[in-house]
């Protein structure tokens, strides 16, 4: 418990330091602190006792690695690496999806399948709003694929509800929702209109999302185990 509190305090401190550095223009510090957010998560994930069934977390830690790669690519301001960064996060989303599927107990009910609709509607609505501002076909396709993947990831997080403990479900699902908010802020700020203090909203929700997903997924046993 003490190590968990120390990790949480360190994680919050690094996140606040990254946000402050970005707002104040100290980009050298951003280059140090932003990767540290995911490095901290990966390090702590290795320390957490494995309470899950064997093999259930084998896709999860690589997902954190691709999130780290995406962070590094997107923070570089000297050149536009948005598409490579998006690709890295797409791989992360796919690995999260695979990880969440391992928690879901079949068969899915008709209602469970249709529960995907709200997440798809949100992603589609945002995509259609952004579509006229997307510069070329590559960007249009890339954003469409990514929007679908994050909607699917959030839906799969929702489907874990009846298969895992309540604490695991709520933490992972909250993290998935925060991920949608963070990515929506990135897209709106980049392609539509500037968002005041965008870094605060993007990094605040993103760091919280990764924290909740990791803590909920790795530290809680499945229901009935």
N, C-alpha and C positions, 0 to 999 in steps of 0.2 A: 504493500500500500504506500509506503514511504517513497519507493522508487517511482510509483505512478504519479504521485504528487510532484516530485522533482521533475519528472519528464513533462508533465502538464505545464508547470511554471516555466521551464526552459522553452517549451514550444510556444507559449504565449509571448514570452519575451522576444524570441527571435522573430516571430510574426510581426509584433509591434515595431521592432527595430527596422524590419524590411519596409514596412509601410511608411514609417517616418523618413527613412532614407530616400525612398522614391518621391515622396511629397516635397522634400527639401532639396532634391536634385543631387544628392550624394550617391551617384550611380555606382561608384566603385564599391560602396557598402551594400548596394542591392545585389551586385554580382557575388558578394560573399554570403549574404543572409538568405537570399531566395533559395538557392540550392540546399541550404542547411535545413530548411523546413522539411523537405522530403528525406534528406539524409537522416534527420532525427527520427522520423517515422520508421524508416527502414531499420535503423539501429535498434529502436525500441521493440519493433516487431520481432526481431531475432531473440530478444530477451524474454518475451512473453511465453510462459509455459503453454505447450500445445494442448488445448482442451478439446480440439476438434477431432473428428474421425480422420484416420490416416489418409493423406492425399488431398484432403479438402482445401488446403491452403497453398497448394503447389503453384496455382496460377496467380495468387494474390500478391506475393512479394514481387514477381516480375512486373505486375501492374504498377506498383509503386516506383519501380525503376523507370518505366516508360513515362510516368508522370514527372519524375525528376528530369528526364531528357527533354520533355516538352517544356518544362519551366526554363531550362537552360537555353533552349532555342528561342523561346518567345521573349526572353529578357534582353537578348542581344539587340541593341538599337542601331548598330552600324550598318546592318543589312536587314532586309525583310525576310524573315524565316517563318512567316505565319503558316504557310502550307506545311512545311516539315514539322513545325510545332503541333499543328492540328493533327497531323498523321500520328505523331507520338501519343497524343492524348486519345486518339481513336483506338489505338492498340490497347491503351490502358482501359478504355471503356469496354472493349471486347473481353479483356481478361477479367474485369470486374463482373461482366455478364456471366462468363463461364463459372466464376467463383460463386455467384449468387444461385445459379442454376443447381449447383451441387447441394444447396440447402433446401430446394423446393421438392416437396413430396408429391409425386404424381398419383393419380391423374388430375389434371386441372379441370375445374368445373367450368361450365359455360360462362358463369359470372366472372370467374377469374380471367378468362380470355378477354372478355369485353371490358374488363377494368383497365386495359391498356389505352382505351380511347381517350380519356382526359389528357394523358401524357402526350399522345400523338397530336391531339388537337392543339395543345399549347405549343409544341415544337413547330407544327405546321403553320400556325398563325404567326409566330415570330419570324419564321422563314419567309413567308409571303410578304411580310412588312419589309424585311431586309432585301428581298430579291431585286427590286429596282436599283439598289445601291451597290450590288455586288458587281465587280468590274469585268469579269470574264467568265467563260464557261467553266473553266477549271475551278474557280472560286465558287461558282454556283453549285456545282456537283459536290465539291468538298464540304461545303457548309450543309448541304442537304443530307449527305451521308452521316455527317457528325451529329446533326440535329436528331436524326432518326436513332442513332446509336445511344445518345444520352437519354432520349425518351424511353428506349427499351431498357436501358440499365436501371432507370428509376422505377419502371414497371416491375422488373424482376426483383428489385429491392422490396417493393410492395408485396409481391407474391410470397416472400419469406414469412409473412405474418403468422401463418398457421403452422409453420415448420420449425421455428426457433423460439427461444425464450423472448419474453416481452422486451427486455432491455436490449437484446441484440437487434430485434426488429426495429425498435424506435430509433436507436442510434444510427443504424445503417440507412434507414429510410430518410431520416432527417438529413444525413450527410448527402444522400442522393439528391434531395430537393435543394439543398444549399448549392450543390454542384450545378444544377440547372440554373439557379439564380446567378451564380458567378459567371457562367458561360454566357448567359443572356446579357449581362452587363458588359462583358467583353465585346460581344457582337454589336450591341446598340451603340456603344462608345466608338467602336472602330468604323462602323459602316453607316450609322444613322445620325445620331446627335451626340455631342460631348456630354458626358455625365460629370457634374461637379464632384470632386474628390473620388474619382472613379477607382483609384488604387485602393481606397479604404473599403469600398463595397466589394470589389473583385477579390482582393487578397484576404479580406476578413472572412467572406463566405467560403472562399476556396480552402483556406487553411482549416476552418472549422469543418468543412465537408470531409476533407481527407482524414482529419482526426476522428470524427464520429464514425466514418466508415471503417477505419482500421480498428478502433477500440471495440466497436460493436461486432465486427466480423471475427476478429482473432481471439477475443477474450471471453466469449460467451458460448457455452455448450448449446447444442441443439435441444429443442424441446423433447423431453422424454428420455434423454441420454443419461 
